[in-house]
Amino acid sequence: MYDLKKVGQHTYYLDSPSRIGIYSPDGKNAYAIDTGNGDTSAKKLLGAVESLGLTLAAIFNTHSHADHTGGNALCQKRTGCKVFAPRTEAYFVNTPTLEPVYLFGGFAPKKLFHSFFTAAPSTAQMLLTDADLPDGLEVIGLSGHSFDQVGYKTSDGVVFLGDALVSGQTIQKYGVTFCYDINAYLASIETIKNTDGTLFVPSHAEPTANIKPLADINANAVRAVQSYILNVIETPKSFDEILREVFIHYDIEMNDAQFALLGFTLRSYLVYCENAGLAEHIYTDFTMKWRAKHTD
């Protein structure tokens, strides 16, 4: 684990639980793409940069989730490097305690205030223009999984995808994967399918030169979840009733973390269905309920 892989003249990645990119267009400065989930990944990143004879100049986060930003703080403390994150994501990188609050939908239980959800804070700047990027690094908008997630394409054609796609094994295990905006997520999958690259590096799936099969697996999984939810609400149900059905159907253990993640994602699916004209929410007997709509 944490083996350093060279995948281009200027591009490397650390083969870790949440893959970390390293890009050096000039042979002097290194630019990290994400930093993993904590101090261990930060130390591995710093060690890899040193072994290459480089200086860590900046970190470019794909998005703000803790398994991608957890090493920011230590790297920044030891090197003074800059940290950049796309727009809304920068607020969460700077103030990670926002993460459990927005997931839970209010003041969150103590069990959600741990490293899985709340990385150590680092000082991040918003990534707003190409002037913030080193030569040859390109930003690709891939929102959906998170607010303003992006991918990064290096001059070698290596594309780091963050969490825009997950592995088939993850989909098979959980059925439902975390998502903020279903419509944007599906659009990002299409963007990935239409992006040229020599190698695609998802954070939690095997790197591949042909990303289209994995993109299709992810898109089909979204449609399968949508179809299941619409079937559940053929009879109007409250959110809690639907959530219970989802936990049972996908055989997911209910705990604080899964309640927050799956509950958040389910709300996103319900709104997506409503915006598509396939569902609606109603109020009856002082209860919000969701029901499928038929357009035939």
N, C-alpha and C positions, 0 to 999 in steps of 0.2 A: 504494500500500500504506500501511496505517496511517491511512487516511482516517477521520475521525470522523463517525459516522452517528447522527443523532437519531431515535429510534424510539418516543418517548413524551414526555410532558410532563417527566418526571424521569429518563429512561433514554436512554443512548447506548451505542454500542459502537465499538471500534476495529477496522476491517476488516483484520485481520492474519493471519499464518499460523496462529496460535492466538487466536481472537477474545477480546478483553478487554471486559468490561462496565464501564460507569460509571453509577452511580446516585446521584442527589442529591435526597432528598425535601424538603430545606429550602432549597435554593438557596445554601447556604453550604459544606456539607461534601460531599465526594465519597467514595463507597465503590466500590472496584474489585472486580470479579469476575474473578479470575485476573490474572496480570501478564505472560503470554507467556514466551518462552524465554531471556531474558537481558537484558543492560544496554541493548541497543538498544530492545527493547520497553518496558523501564522508562522510558527517556527519552521515548519517544513518549507513553506514558501520562501522565507528569508534565507534558509539554508540553500535552497535551489538557486535563488538569485545570486548568492555569494559564489556558489560553485561554478556559475557561468561567468564570473568576473564582472558582474553588472551591479548597478546601483538602482534600488527601487525608487523610482521617481513619482509614480502615481498609481492609484488603484481605481479601476473603473468597475463599478458594481452593475450587474445586470438588473437587479432589483433589491429590495430592502430586507428580504426574509433572512432570518438569523443564520441559516446554514450557508448563506452566501456573503454575509457581512461580519460574521463572528470573529474573523481574524483582523478586521480593519484596525481596531483600537491598538493592538499590540504592534502591528506593522507601523502604524503612524507614530506611536510612542518611540519606537526604536530608530526610525529612519527620518521622521519629519515629512514623510511623503504626503502628497495631496490625495484626497479622496473625492471622486466624482460619482454622482448617482443621478439617474434621470428624474427630473422634475419632482413630482409628488414623492417618489421614493426617497429623495434626499431628506425630507422631513422625518421620515421613519428611521433613517440611518442615524440622524442626529439625536432623535428622541425615541429610542426603541420601545419604551414603555407604552407608546401609542399602539403597538402591534396587538397585544392581548385585549386592549380596550375595544378596538374596532372589530376584532374577531368575535368577542363576546357580546358586543352591543351595549356596553355599559361598564361600570366599574367591575373589573374582572376578578374572579377568585384567585387566591394566592397561588394556587397550583399552576396558573398560567404565566406567572411572573418568574420564569426560569429560562435557562439559556436556549431551549428549543424555540421559544418565541421572542425572547428579548436578548439580543446581542449586547455586548458592551458598547456604549455610544462612541462614535468617532465624529470628527468634524468634517462633514461632507459639503461640497459645493454642488449646486445644480449643474448638470451637464446640459448646456443650452445651445452651444454653437460648435461647429467643426473646429473653431480656434482652440477649443479645450483639448482636442485630440492630438496624439502624436502622428507623425507622418505615416500614412498608409492604413490607419485604423478607421473603419467605417461603422457608423451606428445603423442598426436595423430595428425599426419599431416593432415590438412583439408584445403589445399589451394584451391583457386578458387574464392570464394567471395572476397577475398583480396589476396595480394601477397603471404604471408607465414602464413596465419591463421593456428592456431592449436586448438585442443581441449585438455582438461585435464581430466584424469581419476584418481579418488582418490582410496585409499586402500579399501574403502567401495563399489567400483564398480560403483560409481556415475560419469557420464560422462558429462562434461560441453562442449557444442558444439559451443559456440559463435554464429556466424551467418551462420554456415554451412547449417542450415535449417531454413526456415521461416514457419509461420503458414499458414494453408489453407485459413484462412480469409484474410490474407495479399495478398496471391496469387489471391484470388477471387476479391479483391478490386483493385489491381494494374495491375494484369496480368503479367507484367514484373518486376522482382526484380533485384536489383543491382548485377552485377557480373563482375569480372576482367578477368577470364580465364574459359571459358565454359567447355573445355575439362577437366581441373583439377577439376572443380566443380562437374561434373558428376562422376569423379573418387572418389572424397571425399564422395559423397553420397553412393557409393558402399562400401567404407571403413566403413562408419557408419553402414550400414546394416550388415556388417560382424564383428562388434565389440560387444563383450559381455559386458553387464552392468546390474546393478540392477535398475538404473534409468538414463534416459537421460534428460538433462536440456538444451534445446535451449534457447538462450537469449530472443527470441521474439515469443515463442510458449509454450504451456503448457508442463510441464515435464511429461514424460511417461515411463513406463517400456517396452513398445513395440514401438520402434522407426520406424520400417519398413514401416508401412502405411504412416507416414508423409514423410519419405524418398522417397517413391514412388510418392507421390503427388508432391514433389519438382522436381523430375526427369521428370515426365510427363509434368509439367509446362514448363520446359526448352524445351522439344521436341515440345510442342505446339507453343511456341514463334518462335523456329527455323523454323517450318513448315510455320507459317504465314509470316515470313520475306522472305523465299524462294518464296512464292506465290507472294509477293509484287514485287520482282525483276525478275519475269518472263519477264517483260519489263524492260530494263536497266534504272536505276534511279540513280541520284546523292544521296549522303548521306543526304543532307537536304530534298530531296523529300521523301526519305524513313523514315526519322525521323518524318516528318509531318504526314505520313500515320500511323505510330505507335502511335503518340499522339492522333490522331483522333480515331483510332480503339479501343484503350484501354481507351478512354475518360479520359485522364490525363491532368490536367491544365498545360499549359506551363508557366513557370517562370524560374528564373535563376537557382534555385536549381534543378528542374526537367530537365531543359535543360542539365545541367552538368551530372546528374546521369543517365538519360535515354540515352543521347548522348554517354556517355562513354560505357554503357552497350551494346548499339546497335553496336558500333564499334567492341566490343568483339564478338558479335554474327556473324557479317559479316566475320571477320577473321576466326572464328571457322568453318563457312560454307566453306570458301575458302580452309582452311587446310584439310577439309574432302573431297575436290574435288566436292563440291556441288554448289559452286559459284566462281566467279572471278571478279576482278576489271579491268577495261579498261580505257583508256584515249581517249576521243573524243571531238573535238572542245574545247580544253583547259579545259575539265571537267573530273574529275574522276567519273566513274559510276560503279555500281555493277549490275551483272546479274547472274541469275541462270544458272547452267550447268546441262546437262542431260547425264547420263552415259550409257543409254540403246542403 
